[in-house]
């Protein structure tokens, strides 16, 4: 199976909560921090 990365290839630095109007994808695509770094590993 070929791996596909749907998220942006950037260094994430935003530990804040989602803003009103952010989609789930936008929220997950910009998260950073120890807790969120475990997601998907």
BABAPA-274111 format. One record per residue: residue in one letter; x, y, z of N, C-alpha, C, O, CB in turn. Coordinates in steps of 0.02 Angstrom, whole numbers, padded with zeros to 5 digits, always signed. Glycine has a CB too. Example, Ala and Ser with C-alpha at 12.3 -4.5 7.8 and 13.67 -1.06 7.14 Angstrom:
<atoms>
a+00660-00284+00390+00615-00225+00390+00660-00165+00390+00712-00166+00423+00565-00224+00452 s+00642-00112+00354+00684-00053+00357+00645+00002+00394+00670+00057+00402+00704-00030+00286 
</atoms>
This chain:
<atoms>
x+00042-00059+00000+00000+00000+00000+00044+00062+00000+00094+00066+00036-00048+00000+00061 x+00027+00111-00040+00064+00173-00044+00036+00222+00007-00025+00232+00010+00061+00203-00115 x+00081+00253+00048+00059+00301+00098+00042+00368+00066+00077+00391+00021+00113+00310+00151 x-00010+00399+00090-00031+00464+00066-00036+00511+00126-00069+00494+00175-00098+00460+00027 x-00003+00568+00122-00007+00617+00176-00056+00671+00156-00045+00707+00107+00063+00648+00192 x-00111+00677+00192-00162+00727+00176-00151+00794+00211-00184+00843+00196-00231+00701+00193 x-00103+00795+00258-00091+00856+00296-00033+00896+00266+00008+00869+00229-00075+00838+00368 x-00031+00960+00282+00021+01005+00257+00090+00983+00282+00097+00960+00338+00007+01077+00279 x+00140+00990+00239+00209+00972+00257+00243+01034+00285+00287+01064+00253+00248+00945+00194 x+00223+01053+00346+00251+01113+00379+00266+01095+00451+00240+01046+00478+00201+01173+00376 x+00309+01135+00482+00321+01126+00554+00263+01157+00592+00247+01216+00583+00390+01159+00576 x+00232+01118+00635+00174+01142+00672+00196+01174+00738+00237+01146+00774+00125+01084+00686 x+00169+01233+00752+00189+01270+00812+00129+01296+00852+00139+01332+00900+00234+01327+00792 x+00068+01278+00832+00009+01307+00863-00022+01260+00915-00051+01209+00897-00043+01323+00809 x-00015+01276+00980-00044+01233+01032-00115+01255+01053-00144+01226+01098+00001+01234+01093 x-00143+01305+01019-00207+01334+01041-00266+01290+01021-00261+01245+00979-00215+01403+01012 x-00322+01304+01052-00384+01270+01037-00412+01293+00971-00390+01344+00944-00436+01280+01093 x-00461+01257+00945-00492+01275+00881-00528+01342+00887-00555+01359+00940-00540+01220+00858 x-00528+01379+00833-00565+01441+00828-00635+01426+00803-00646+01376+00769-00529+01493+00782 x-00682+01469+00819-00750+01462+00793-00747+01464+00717-00717+01509+00688-00798+01517+00821 x-00776+01416+00685-00777+01414+00612-00723+01370+00582-00726+01355+00522-00770+01483+00586 x-00673+01349+00621-00622+01304+00596-00653+01236+00582-00694+01212+00622-00562+01298+00645 x-00635+01205+00527-00657+01137+00514-00614+01089+00556-00562+01109+00582-00653+01119+00438 x-00636+01028+00563-00596+00978+00599-00527+00971+00566-00476+00965+00600-00632+00909+00602 x-00527+00970+00500-00464+00963+00464-00417+01022+00478-00358+01011+00491-00477+00957+00389 x-00442+01084+00475-00401+01142+00489-00372+01139+00559-00313+01155+00569-00441+01206+00481 x-00411+01118+00607-00389+01112+00676-00332+01062+00683-00280+01077+00711-00447+01093+00721 x-00343+01003+00657-00293+00949+00663-00230+00965+00623-00175+00947+00643-00322+00883+00640 x-00237+00999+00566-00180+01013+00522-00132+01065+00552-00076+01070+00528-00205+01038+00455 x-00152+01103+00602-00107+01154+00629-00085+01141+00701-00046+01181+00729-00140+01222+00625 x-00108+01088+00731-00092+01073+00801-00019+01057+00814+00014+01026+00772-00134+01017+00825 x+00005+01077+00871+00073+01060+00892+00074+01049+00967+00029+01072+01002+00123+01116+00872 x+00123+01014+00992+00132+01002+01063+00139+00928+01078+00123+00886+01036+00074+01031+01101 x+00161+00912+01138+00175+00842+01156+00114+00796+01149+00120+00741+01123+00200+00839+01227 x+00056+00819+01172-00004+00777+01168-00023+00764+01095-00034+00707+01075-00063+00810+01205 x-00025+00818+01056-00048+00811+00986+00005+00777+00942-00012+00749+00890-00064+00880+00957 x+00067+00778+00963+00120+00744+00926+00112+00669+00925+00141+00635+00883+00186+00762+00954 x+00073+00642+00971+00061+00570+00975+00006+00548+00926+00002+00488+00911+00041+00551+01045 x-00034+00593+00902-00089+00576+00857-00060+00551+00791-00018+00584+00760-00136+00638+00844 x-00081+00493+00770-00059+00465+00707+00006+00426+00710+00031+00404+00658-00052+00519+00657 x+00035+00418+00770+00097+00379+00774+00083+00310+00799+00129+00270+00806+00148+00413+00818 
</atoms>
